[in-house]
């Protein structure tokens, strides 16, 4: 299977000469690799295929996918994505998966991350050469590419399992001398800190292993199999998970994962005995959706009726149109707050002052209040209640004051 990597290296040598002498790039040469670079896998059913390969369109990176063999013939998709890369010209990714008798690779598409002017060599295997191993690779000899996107979309099919279904796996190959290699236009490998040519296993990798639950049981009837359900005994079709741990919000006893239980005094009523005065034992988390392990108030102080402790009461967030129980954008610039490629990527913003949804309050948010919005009143066509932070039916200096320190330059963590 290594022939693909050797072929890629041969083409790479030619490409580095070609791109260096004649080709276009989307910025300065890459050296050193950018901070915050991340790779990972996202699993999607064929029925839920988003049809787009833009990272901003993916509501969450799923490590588990339910496949029903009676729907779309058991087909599903695996996306290998990259976040925050710079001047990328090629990749080589090796995977391991369940027996070919249960899972078949149907096709790959490597043409969605690379931009206009690309000249792409698709070096991916048309099908696994032997055993449960698969390799996808591509080289762009036209331009180098910067940003975030899907490197390859793999279409696969799970075969009809015996009674009771099957649980299959698909993962980035972690054996020695295997894995994912990224190559930029200077010939270096972003994310390879130890010099072995592969993206480091201990670096930022989201969902290195994926699970495919084929025709499996759904004990709580919420449409998600027990194998993929983050609350298998509690119905939660949306699988909401504020703190990103193994438990969904519907069954999580510590929704912000700060070590203080939501019902810390075990009364059966969340919030009836909130932690005060520095207490952290035998009391309820005083900020259910904002991680504060010492139970200290946020830098901006406590606001009555503010579930996510983001300085705006739930009732006011409902009027403004932001998420009253989620402090931070869930799909923003997770590894690099302020990344402009991740702005405005959610239908509903989480934090009122983070107007461009990039997990940091700064000048980019101030720009949203510029004329004609500034000085507009509720009867004006330009007025938008989303930016009326004090809900007084006019957007003016009073709203700007809400962006002052300690809010200004504050970052949030999903």
C-alpha positions, 0 to 999 in steps of 0.5 A: 500500500505504500506505493501511494506514498512513494508516488506522492513523494515523486510528484511532490518533488516535481511540484515543489519546483513547479509551484516554487517557480511558476505556481500561485500561492494564497499567501507567504511560504509556509514556515513554520507550520501554523499554530492550531492546525487540526485534522479529524474525521466526521461521519455522516449518513447518506440521508444527512449528507450535507452536500457541501464540504465547507467546514462551517456547514458541519454542525458538529464533528460526529464520531459515530454514525447510525446506518440503516441498511434499508435506507440509502442501501446502507451508504454513509460518508466519512470526511477527513478534514483539516482546520487552520492549515497554510499553503497546503499542496498535498496529503496522504491518509491511511485508514484501517476499518472493519472487515471488507466483508462488512464494509465497502469503499465505494468512492472518494472525492479529493477536490473540495478543499483545493481552490480555483486554479488547482490541478489535482492528482488523485492518488487514492486507491480505487478500493482497498488493495488488501485486508482492512486498510485503505489509503487516500492521497492527493497532490495539487500542482496548481496552487497551494491552499490555506484555511479549513476544509474537507481533504477527502470525502469517502463514500462507504457502504455497510452490508446487511448484518445478521440479526441484531446488527453490527458495530463497525469501525473506521479509524486513522491508522495508528500503527508505526509508520502509518497515519496522515501526512500533510505537505505544504509548498515548502516541503515541510509537514504541518503537524509533524513535531517529531520529524517522522513525516506524519501528523503527530498522534498526540497533536490535535486530532478530532475523532481519530476513530469512528464508529458505524452502528448498523441496524442497532437498537435504540433503547430510548426511542430518540432516533439515535442507536444506543451505540451512538447515543450520548444519553442511551437511557434518556431521550435526546434526539438533538444530542446536545452536549455543552461541555463536549464530554461523553454525556449529553446535556440530558443526562450529564450531572456536570453540564460544564465539566468544571467538577462541580455537580449541577445538583451538588447537594443531591436534593433532586432539584438543580439550583436549590442550593447554589455554591456561595462564598467559595464553597464547592462541596455539597452545593449546586453549581452556580453557573451550570453552563459556564466552567468555574471550578472555584465557583467564583463569579465571571469577570463581568460579575453574576447576572440574575436569571443568567443560566450560562453566566455570560452577563445577559439574563436568559430572558434578554437573550431570548429577545436578542435572539442568542442562545440563553443556555450556551455561553460559547459558539459550539462550531466557531474557531475551536482551536484558534479564537478569532480565526476569520474563516470561522465567523458567522457559522451558526444560525443562532449566536451564543454570546451576545457581544460576540457578534461575528461568532468567532469566540472572542470579543474584539474590533471585529464585533465593534464593526457590526455596530457601524452606521447605518446600524448605529443610531438606528431605532426600532422603527428604522429599516436598519435596526436589528434587535440582535445588536441592541444589547441593552434592549432599549430600542436604539443602537447607540453608545450604550450598546458599545459600553457593553463591549468594554472590558472585561468583556472586550478581548475576552475569549470563550471556550465551548 
